[in-house]
Amino acid sequence: MDVIALIGPSGSGKSHRALAVARDYAAEAIIDDGLLIQGSRILAGVSAKEQPTRVGAIKTALFNDPERAREVRECLATINPRRVLVISTSREMTLRICERLGMPRPSRWVDISEIATPKEIYRARQIRQQLGKHVIPAPTVEVKPRFNGPLIEPLRTFLRRRQAPPGKSRNLWVEQTTVRPTFNSLGHFYISQGVIAQLAGYLVATGGLSSSRVQVENRDGSLVLNLEVTAPYGVFLPPLLRAAQKRVMTNITNMTALEVVAVNITVSGLKLEDKET
């Protein structure tokens, strides 16, 4: 199985262009926001856009539920596509989806900026922010039985393909669906950096380290955590620090559904009993 990844910020028009990109790269199936789509059919999964909260939507898109991930893995094994298009907001998110679905790493990365103009991306983000509308790249007849949101509308879209087989038109008409998820109608969702810092400090402390400083960097929706810690004297530090890194990354990701791409730990002091050296 070959994997093509389409990445870009949330609301930049990835799902809107998914069918055209799948045609361009001869992808036989699409993974988008928790769904496995083939042609005009939704074969497996649950739409992240159906979730009542933004945290739940992110977890669904990442296939955090083992049962849903198993369902999609089994369906992929049944249809055995030669190429799959995976849509996500970042490389890290794509790799996590591929790992959970038992797929190989992508052989090709396509950024939304390569296939849409800045004006088109800006317009897509305006529609997302002002109207709260999301696109599911499947016909309404497929979406309705699976979606309980307050707004479902058919969308027949004209797209221009990047390339087309000899004798075929580059113009492409596709049947899609626009929805307005519950979490959009409830407003925006925020987790303060102070909360993230407190969580990280607590998590390193459970492993025998004392956190003196935690800095949280937000890089286009992905988090980088920089921690300064005091470590116990006389202990071999590399495995202790690696375990702390993994514990912080795994737990904050699972608890908040935010994407943690790096946890950098610096030992600024050593502690012997109740004294620091």
Secondary structure, DSSP 8 states (H G I E B T S, - for coil): -EEEEEE--TTSSHHHHHHHHHHHTT-SEEEETTEEEETTEEEEE--GGGSSSHHHHHHHHTT-SHHHHHHHHHHHHHH--SEEEEEESSHHHHHHHHHHTT----SEEEEHHHHS-HHHHHHHHHHHHHH--EEESS-HHHHGGG--SS-EEEEEEEEE-S---TTS-SEEEEEEEEE--HHHHT------HHHHHHHHHHHHHTTT-EEEEEEEEEETTEEEEEEEEEEETTS-HHHHHHHHHHHHHHHHHHHH--EEEEEEEEEEEEEETTEE-
